[in-house]
Amino acid sequence: MSELETRFHKAAEDVQTLPEKPDNETLLKLYALYKQATTGDVTGKRPGLTDFAGRAKYDAWKKLEGTPKENAMQEYVDLVDKLMNQ
């Protein structure tokens, strides 16, 4: 496992113990970065109009389409570090 992967997995654990809950926009960014880093580009159909949370998650992830796994991991680590030090 690379150093970046190790830091990414540590950040994924740290996000569970943040001092305070981030706003919805930040939570969506964390979700999208995590999914892009672990799964790659979004697949499947966009959730329907009545699934507000599902649509928001899908759209956030879709914005990262084409982002390399390593870039998503680094952005995730940087964002979690920033949130932990607020």
Backbone atoms as SQL, in Angstrom:
CREATE TABLE atoms (id INTEGER PRIMARY KEY, chain TEXT, resi INTEGER, resn TEXT, atom TEXT, x REAL, y REAL, z REAL);
INSERT INTO atoms VALUES
  (1, 'A', 1, 'MET', 'N', 0.840, -1.177, 0.000),
  (2, 'A', 1, 'MET', 'CA', 0.000, 0.000, 0.000),
  (3, 'A', 1, 'MET', 'C', 0.889, 1.247, 0.000),
  (4, 'A', 2, 'SER', 'N', 0.546, 2.191, -0.842),
  (5, 'A', 2, 'SER', 'CA', 1.345, 3.410, -0.938),
  (6, 'A', 2, 'SER', 'C', 1.111, 4.313, 0.274),
  (7, 'A', 3, 'GLU', 'N', 1.986, 5.285, 0.436),
  (8, 'A', 3, 'GLU', 'CA', 1.848, 6.239, 1.540),
  (9, 'A', 3, 'GLU', 'C', 0.530, 7.003, 1.422),
  (10, 'A', 4, 'LEU', 'N', 0.174, 7.376, 0.191),
  (11, 'A', 4, 'LEU', 'CA', -1.077, 8.100, -0.026),
  (12, 'A', 4, 'LEU', 'C', -2.272, 7.245, 0.366),
  (13, 'A', 5, 'GLU', 'N', -2.268, 5.978, -0.006),
  (14, 'A', 5, 'GLU', 'CA', -3.369, 5.079, 0.361),
  (15, 'A', 5, 'GLU', 'C', -3.474, 4.930, 1.876),
  (16, 'A', 6, 'THR', 'N', -2.343, 4.841, 2.542),
  (17, 'A', 6, 'THR', 'CA', -2.335, 4.749, 4.001),
  (18, 'A', 6, 'THR', 'C', -2.940, 6.004, 4.616),
  (19, 'A', 7, 'ARG', 'N', -2.527, 7.171, 4.119),
  (20, 'A', 7, 'ARG', 'CA', -3.070, 8.436, 4.628),
  (21, 'A', 7, 'ARG', 'C', -4.563, 8.563, 4.324),
  (22, 'A', 8, 'PHE', 'N', -4.977, 8.074, 3.158),
  (23, 'A', 8, 'PHE', 'CA', -6.384, 8.109, 2.770),
  (24, 'A', 8, 'PHE', 'C', -7.222, 7.269, 3.734),
  (25, 'A', 9, 'HIS', 'N', -6.774, 6.056, 4.014),
  (26, 'A', 9, 'HIS', 'CA', -7.523, 5.179, 4.924),
  (27, 'A', 9, 'HIS', 'C', -7.566, 5.750, 6.342),
  (28, 'A', 10, 'LYS', 'N', -6.484, 6.395, 6.751),
  (29, 'A', 10, 'LYS', 'CA', -6.465, 7.050, 8.066),
  (30, 'A', 10, 'LYS', 'C', -7.455, 8.213, 8.086),
  (31, 'A', 11, 'ALA', 'N', -7.503, 8.986, 6.999),
  (32, 'A', 11, 'ALA', 'CA', -8.444, 10.112, 6.904),
  (33, 'A', 11, 'ALA', 'C', -9.884, 9.608, 6.934),
  (34, 'A', 12, 'ALA', 'N', -10.138, 8.462, 6.289),
  (35, 'A', 12, 'ALA', 'CA', -11.487, 7.884, 6.287),
  (36, 'A', 12, 'ALA', 'C', -11.904, 7.485, 7.707),
  (37, 'A', 13, 'GLU', 'N', -10.952, 7.064, 8.517),
  (38, 'A', 13, 'GLU', 'CA', -11.241, 6.767, 9.930),
  (39, 'A', 13, 'GLU', 'C', -11.429, 8.065, 10.709),
  (40, 'A', 14, 'ASP', 'N', -10.547, 9.031, 10.466),
  (41, 'A', 14, 'ASP', 'CA', -10.599, 10.306, 11.192),
  (42, 'A', 14, 'ASP', 'C', -11.902, 11.060, 10.955),
  (43, 'A', 15, 'VAL', 'N', -12.469, 10.925, 9.766),
  (44, 'A', 15, 'VAL', 'CA', -13.679, 11.671, 9.436),
  (45, 'A', 15, 'VAL', 'C', -14.836, 11.268, 10.366),
  (46, 'A', 16, 'GLN', 'N', -14.755, 10.082, 10.920),
  (47, 'A', 16, 'GLN', 'CA', -15.792, 9.615, 11.840),
  (48, 'A', 16, 'GLN', 'C', -15.718, 10.315, 13.209),
  (49, 'A', 17, 'THR', 'N', -14.594, 10.960, 13.483),
  (50, 'A', 17, 'THR', 'CA', -14.405, 11.588, 14.794),
  (51, 'A', 17, 'THR', 'C', -14.127, 13.089, 14.668),
  (52, 'A', 18, 'LEU', 'N', -14.691, 13.710, 13.663),
  (53, 'A', 18, 'LEU', 'CA', -14.494, 15.155, 13.489),
  (54, 'A', 18, 'LEU', 'C', -15.036, 15.904, 14.711),
  (55, 'A', 19, 'PRO', 'N', -14.377, 17.012, 15.088),
  (56, 'A', 19, 'PRO', 'CA', -14.819, 17.781, 16.253),
  (57, 'A', 19, 'PRO', 'C', -16.263, 18.279, 16.130),
  (58, 'A', 20, 'GLU', 'N', -16.667, 18.639, 14.918),
  (59, 'A', 20, 'GLU', 'CA', -18.051, 19.037, 14.694),
  (60, 'A', 20, 'GLU', 'C', -18.488, 18.584, 13.308),
  (61, 'A', 21, 'LYS', 'N', -19.789, 18.373, 13.157),
  (62, 'A', 21, 'LYS', 'CA', -20.318, 17.882, 11.878),
  (63, 'A', 21, 'LYS', 'C', -20.194, 18.965, 10.815),
  (64, 'A', 22, 'PRO', 'N', -19.618, 18.621, 9.653),
  (65, 'A', 22, 'PRO', 'CA', -19.498, 19.594, 8.561),
  (66, 'A', 22, 'PRO', 'C', -20.868, 19.935, 7.967),
  (67, 'A', 23, 'ASP', 'N', -20.917, 21.040, 7.239),
  (68, 'A', 23, 'ASP', 'CA', -22.150, 21.420, 6.555),
  (69, 'A', 23, 'ASP', 'C', -22.423, 20.429, 5.420),
  (70, 'A', 24, 'ASN', 'N', -23.631, 20.480, 4.875),
  (71, 'A', 24, 'ASN', 'CA', -24.039, 19.519, 3.840),
  (72, 'A', 24, 'ASN', 'C', -23.158, 19.561, 2.600),
  (73, 'A', 25, 'GLU', 'N', -22.745, 20.750, 2.204),
  (74, 'A', 25, 'GLU', 'CA', -21.878, 20.875, 1.020),
  (75, 'A', 25, 'GLU', 'C', -20.564, 20.135, 1.230),
  (76, 'A', 26, 'THR', 'N', -19.986, 20.282, 2.413),
  (77, 'A', 26, 'THR', 'CA', -18.723, 19.609, 2.733),
  (78, 'A', 26, 'THR', 'C', -18.930, 18.102, 2.823),
  (79, 'A', 27, 'LEU', 'N', -20.049, 17.678, 3.410),
  (80, 'A', 27, 'LEU', 'CA', -20.347, 16.250, 3.486),
  (81, 'A', 27, 'LEU', 'C', -20.472, 15.644, 2.091),
  (82, 'A', 28, 'LEU', 'N', -21.112, 16.367, 1.181),
  (83, 'A', 28, 'LEU', 'CA', -21.229, 15.883, -0.198),
  (84, 'A', 28, 'LEU', 'C', -19.863, 15.796, -0.870),
  (85, 'A', 29, 'LYS', 'N', -19.010, 16.771, -0.610),
  (86, 'A', 29, 'LYS', 'CA', -17.659, 16.760, -1.178),
  (87, 'A', 29, 'LYS', 'C', -16.871, 15.551, -0.652),
  (88, 'A', 30, 'LEU', 'N', -16.971, 15.304, 0.650),
  (89, 'A', 30, 'LEU', 'CA', -16.300, 14.145, 1.239),
  (90, 'A', 30, 'LEU', 'C', -16.806, 12.847, 0.608),
  (91, 'A', 31, 'TYR', 'N', -18.112, 12.740, 0.470),
  (92, 'A', 31, 'TYR', 'CA', -18.710, 11.547, -0.136),
  (93, 'A', 31, 'TYR', 'C', -18.195, 11.343, -1.556),
  (94, 'A', 32, 'ALA', 'N', -18.264, 12.406, -2.348),
  (95, 'A', 32, 'ALA', 'CA', -17.873, 12.315, -3.749),
  (96, 'A', 32, 'ALA', 'C', -16.396, 11.958, -3.898),
  (97, 'A', 33, 'LEU', 'N', -15.553, 12.594, -3.125),
  (98, 'A', 33, 'LEU', 'CA', -14.118, 12.294, -3.191),
  (99, 'A', 33, 'LEU', 'C', -13.836, 10.850, -2.779),
  (100, 'A', 34, 'TYR', 'N', -14.505, 10.399, -1.725),
  (101, 'A', 34, 'TYR', 'CA', -14.315, 9.033, -1.262),
  (102, 'A', 34, 'TYR', 'C', -14.731, 8.034, -2.343),
  (103, 'A', 35, 'LYS', 'N', -15.906, 8.259, -2.925),
  (104, 'A', 35, 'LYS', 'CA', -16.401, 7.358, -3.962),
  (105, 'A', 35, 'LYS', 'C', -15.496, 7.368, -5.200),
  (106, 'A', 36, 'GLN', 'N', -15.033, 8.549, -5.596),
  (107, 'A', 36, 'GLN', 'CA', -14.151, 8.648, -6.766),
  (108, 'A', 36, 'GLN', 'C', -12.840, 7.922, -6.492),
  (109, 'A', 37, 'ALA', 'N', -12.329, 8.044, -5.272),
  (110, 'A', 37, 'ALA', 'CA', -11.060, 7.408, -4.909),
  (111, 'A', 37, 'ALA', 'C', -11.187, 5.892, -4.802),
  (112, 'A', 38, 'THR', 'N', -12.335, 5.415, -4.353),
  (113, 'A', 38, 'THR', 'CA', -12.471, 3.982, -4.109),
  (114, 'A', 38, 'THR', 'C', -13.161, 3.230, -5.244),
  (115, 'A', 39, 'THR', 'N', -14.026, 3.912, -6.002),
  (116, 'A', 39, 'THR', 'CA', -14.820, 3.246, -7.027),
  (117, 'A', 39, 'THR', 'C', -14.497, 3.730, -8.434),
  (118, 'A', 40, 'GLY', 'N', -14.098, 4.989, -8.553),
  (119, 'A', 40, 'GLY', 'CA', -13.875, 5.574, -9.877),
  (120, 'A', 40, 'GLY', 'C', -15.099, 6.367, -10.300),
  (121, 'A', 41, 'ASP', 'N', -15.250, 6.559, -11.593),
  (122, 'A', 41, 'ASP', 'CA', -16.350, 7.374, -12.106),
  (123, 'A', 41, 'ASP', 'C', -17.708, 6.787, -11.735),
  (124, 'A', 42, 'VAL', 'N', -18.660, 7.689, -11.531),
  (125, 'A', 42, 'VAL', 'CA', -20.022, 7.300, -11.182),
  (126, 'A', 42, 'VAL', 'C', -20.623, 6.429, -12.284),
  (127, 'A', 43, 'THR', 'N', -21.412, 5.445, -11.881),
  (128, 'A', 43, 'THR', 'CA', -22.101, 4.574, -12.828),
  (129, 'A', 43, 'THR', 'C', -23.568, 4.507, -12.442),
  (130, 'A', 44, 'GLY', 'N', -24.366, 3.975, -13.311),
  (131, 'A', 44, 'GLY', 'CA', -25.774, 3.817, -13.010),
  (132, 'A', 44, 'GLY', 'C', -26.574, 5.056, -13.359),
  (133, 'A', 45, 'LYS', 'N', -27.861, 4.944, -13.148),
  (134, 'A', 45, 'LYS', 'CA', -28.768, 6.032, -13.466),
  (135, 'A', 45, 'LYS', 'C', -28.852, 7.019, -12.307),
  (136, 'A', 46, 'ARG', 'N', -29.113, 8.261, -12.647),
  (137, 'A', 46, 'ARG', 'CA', -29.312, 9.305, -11.649),
  (138, 'A', 46, 'ARG', 'C', -30.618, 9.024, -10.905),
  (139, 'A', 47, 'PRO', 'N', -30.604, 9.095, -9.575),
  (140, 'A', 47, 'PRO', 'CA', -31.832, 8.851, -8.810),
  (141, 'A', 47, 'PRO', 'C', -32.962, 9.798, -9.212),
  (142, 'A', 48, 'GLY', 'N', -34.186, 9.365, -8.961),
  (143, 'A', 48, 'GLY', 'CA', -35.372, 10.127, -9.332),
  (144, 'A', 48, 'GLY', 'C', -35.536, 11.417, -8.531),
  (145, 'A', 49, 'LEU', 'N', -36.494, 12.216, -8.973),
  (146, 'A', 49, 'LEU', 'CA', -36.742, 13.533, -8.372),
  (147, 'A', 49, 'LEU', 'C', -37.097, 13.473, -6.897),
  (148, 'A', 50, 'THR', 'N', -37.699, 12.397, -6.449),
  (149, 'A', 50, 'THR', 'CA', -38.114, 12.329, -5.047),
  (150, 'A', 50, 'THR', 'C', -36.993, 11.880, -4.112),
  (151, 'A', 51, 'ASP', 'N', -35.891, 11.407, -4.660),
  (152, 'A', 51, 'ASP', 'CA', -34.739, 10.978, -3.853),
  (153, 'A', 51, 'ASP', 'C', -33.726, 12.125, -3.805),
  (154, 'A', 52, 'PHE', 'N', -34.027, 13.110, -2.968),
  (155, 'A', 52, 'PHE', 'CA', -33.208, 14.323, -2.913),
  (156, 'A', 52, 'PHE', 'C', -31.764, 14.036, -2.505),
  (157, 'A', 53, 'ALA', 'N', -31.593, 13.230, -1.457),
  (158, 'A', 53, 'ALA', 'CA', -30.239, 12.924, -0.978),
  (159, 'A', 53, 'ALA', 'C', -29.467, 12.118, -2.021),
  (160, 'A', 54, 'GLY', 'N', -30.114, 11.139, -2.603),
  (161, 'A', 54, 'GLY', 'CA', -29.465, 10.319, -3.626),
  (162, 'A', 54, 'GLY', 'C', -29.038, 11.134, -4.830),
  (163, 'A', 55, 'ARG', 'N', -29.902, 12.050, -5.249),
  (164, 'A', 55, 'ARG', 'CA', -29.575, 12.930, -6.384),
  (165, 'A', 55, 'ARG', 'C', -28.385, 13.826, -6.054),
  (166, 'A', 56, 'ALA', 'N', -28.390, 14.393, -4.855),
  (167, 'A', 56, 'ALA', 'CA', -27.302, 15.291, -4.454),
  (168, 'A', 56, 'ALA', 'C', -25.975, 14.538, -4.428),
  (169, 'A', 57, 'LYS', 'N', -25.981, 13.320, -3.898),
  (170, 'A', 57, 'LYS', 'CA', -24.765, 12.511, -3.854),
  (171, 'A', 57, 'LYS', 'C', -24.298, 12.161, -5.266),
  (172, 'A', 58, 'TYR', 'N', -25.237, 11.726, -6.095),
  (173, 'A', 58, 'TYR', 'CA', -24.908, 11.369, -7.481),
  (174, 'A', 58, 'TYR', 'C', -24.303, 12.567, -8.210),
  (175, 'A', 59, 'ASP', 'N', -24.950, 13.724, -8.088),
  (176, 'A', 59, 'ASP', 'CA', -24.479, 14.923, -8.784),
  (177, 'A', 59, 'ASP', 'C', -23.087, 15.350, -8.312),
  (178, 'A', 60, 'ALA', 'N', -22.856, 15.271, -6.985),
  (179, 'A', 60, 'ALA', 'CA', -21.541, 15.639, -6.446),
  (180, 'A', 60, 'ALA', 'C', -20.464, 14.709, -6.992),
  (181, 'A', 61, 'TRP', 'N', -20.761, 13.430, -7.044),
  (182, 'A', 61, 'TRP', 'CA', -19.813, 12.439, -7.547),
  (183, 'A', 61, 'TRP', 'C', -19.605, 12.623, -9.047),
  (184, 'A', 62, 'LYS', 'N', -20.670, 12.888, -9.781),
  (185, 'A', 62, 'LYS', 'CA', -20.599, 13.073, -11.233),
  (186, 'A', 62, 'LYS', 'C', -19.668, 14.231, -11.603),
  (187, 'A', 63, 'LYS', 'N', -19.635, 15.284, -10.758),
  (188, 'A', 63, 'LYS', 'CA', -18.762, 16.441, -11.017),
  (189, 'A', 63, 'LYS', 'C', -17.284, 16.049, -11.032),
  (190, 'A', 64, 'LEU', 'N', -16.961, 14.951, -10.359),
  (191, 'A', 64, 'LEU', 'CA', -15.563, 14.508, -10.276),
  (192, 'A', 64, 'LEU', 'C', -15.193, 13.507, -11.370),
  (193, 'A', 65, 'GLU', 'N', -16.113, 13.256, -12.274),
  (194, 'A', 65, 'GLU', 'CA', -15.872, 12.283, -13.340),
  (195, 'A', 65, 'GLU', 'C', -14.562, 12.596, -14.069),
  (196, 'A', 66, 'GLY', 'N', -13.747, 11.572, -14.224),
  (197, 'A', 66, 'GLY', 'CA', -12.468, 11.731, -14.897),
  (198, 'A', 66, 'GLY', 'C', -11.314, 12.079, -13.965),
  (199, 'A', 67, 'THR', 'N', -11.616, 12.385, -12.709),
  (200, 'A', 67, 'THR', 'CA', -10.567, 12.695, -11.740),
  (201, 'A', 67, 'THR', 'C', -9.815, 11.408, -11.396),
  (202, 'A', 68, 'PRO', 'N', -8.495, 11.412, -11.533),
  (203, 'A', 68, 'PRO', 'CA', -7.727, 10.211, -11.187),
  (204, 'A', 68, 'PRO', 'C', -7.886, 9.843, -9.703),
  (205, 'A', 69, 'LYS', 'N', -7.817, 8.557, -9.428),
  (206, 'A', 69, 'LYS', 'CA', -7.971, 8.029, -8.072),
  (207, 'A', 69, 'LYS', 'C', -7.034, 8.727, -7.086),
  (208, 'A', 70, 'GLU', 'N', -5.784, 8.900, -7.485),
  (209, 'A', 70, 'GLU', 'CA', -4.792, 9.495, -6.594),
  (210, 'A', 70, 'GLU', 'C', -5.133, 10.948, -6.265),
  (211, 'A', 71, 'ASN', 'N', -5.630, 11.682, -7.241),
  (212, 'A', 71, 'ASN', 'CA', -6.021, 13.075, -7.006),
  (213, 'A', 71, 'ASN', 'C', -7.182, 13.149, -6.023),
  (214, 'A', 72, 'ALA', 'N', -8.161, 12.262, -6.205),
  (215, 'A', 72, 'ALA', 'CA', -9.311, 12.236, -5.299),
  (216, 'A', 72, 'ALA', 'C', -8.865, 11.879, -3.883),
  (217, 'A', 73, 'MET', 'N', -7.960, 10.925, -3.772),
  (218, 'A', 73, 'MET', 'CA', -7.439, 10.547, -2.450),
  (219, 'A', 73, 'MET', 'C', -6.754, 11.729, -1.780),
  (220, 'A', 74, 'GLN', 'N', -5.908, 12.428, -2.527),
  (221, 'A', 74, 'GLN', 'CA', -5.172, 13.555, -1.958),
  (222, 'A', 74, 'GLN', 'C', -6.125, 14.671, -1.531),
  (223, 'A', 75, 'GLU', 'N', -7.113, 14.977, -2.363),
  (224, 'A', 75, 'GLU', 'CA', -8.085, 16.016, -2.009),
  (225, 'A', 75, 'GLU', 'C', -8.866, 15.628, -0.761),
  (226, 'A', 76, 'TYR', 'N', -9.215, 14.348, -0.646),
  (227, 'A', 76, 'TYR', 'CA', -9.945, 13.847, 0.518),
  (228, 'A', 76, 'TYR', 'C', -9.096, 14.011, 1.778),
  (229, 'A', 77, 'VAL', 'N', -7.844, 13.586, 1.704),
  (230, 'A', 77, 'VAL', 'CA', -6.923, 13.701, 2.843),
  (231, 'A', 77, 'VAL', 'C', -6.774, 15.172, 3.244),
  (232, 'A', 78, 'ASP', 'N', -6.587, 16.046, 2.263),
  (233, 'A', 78, 'ASP', 'CA', -6.422, 17.479, 2.548),
  (234, 'A', 78, 'ASP', 'C', -7.660, 18.070, 3.204),
  (235, 'A', 79, 'LEU', 'N', -8.842, 17.688, 2.720),
  (236, 'A', 79, 'LEU', 'CA', -10.087, 18.216, 3.279),
  (237, 'A', 79, 'LEU', 'C', -10.296, 17.715, 4.707),
  (238, 'A', 80, 'VAL', 'N', -10.053, 16.443, 4.965),
  (239, 'A', 80, 'VAL', 'CA', -10.204, 15.903, 6.317),
  (240, 'A', 80, 'VAL', 'C', -9.198, 16.568, 7.254),
  (241, 'A', 81, 'ASP', 'N', -7.955, 16.751, 6.810),
  (242, 'A', 81, 'ASP', 'CA', -6.950, 17.438, 7.639),
  (243, 'A', 81, 'ASP', 'C', -7.432, 18.845, 8.003),
  (244, 'A', 82, 'LYS', 'N', -7.974, 19.546, 7.036),
  (245, 'A', 82, 'LYS', 'CA', -8.486, 20.899, 7.269),
  (246, 'A', 82, 'LYS', 'C', -9.625, 20.874, 8.293),
  (247, 'A', 83, 'LEU', 'N', -10.533, 19.914, 8.153),
  (248, 'A', 83, 'LEU', 'CA', -11.664, 19.825, 9.069),
  (249, 'A', 83, 'LEU', 'C', -11.219, 19.436, 10.476),
  (250, 'A', 84, 'MET', 'N', -10.213, 18.583, 10.581),
  (251, 'A', 84, 'MET', 'CA', -9.723, 18.154, 11.896),
  (252, 'A', 84, 'MET', 'C', -9.024, 19.294, 12.635),
  (253, 'A', 85, 'ASN', 'N', -8.502, 20.251, 11.897),
  (254, 'A', 85, 'ASN', 'CA', -7.729, 21.336, 12.503),
  (255, 'A', 85, 'ASN', 'C', -8.494, 22.656, 12.601),
  (256, 'A', 86, 'GLN', 'N', -9.803, 22.579, 12.505),
  (257, 'A', 86, 'GLN', 'CA', -10.602, 23.818, 12.616),
  (258, 'A', 86, 'GLN', 'C', -10.872, 24.128, 14.062);
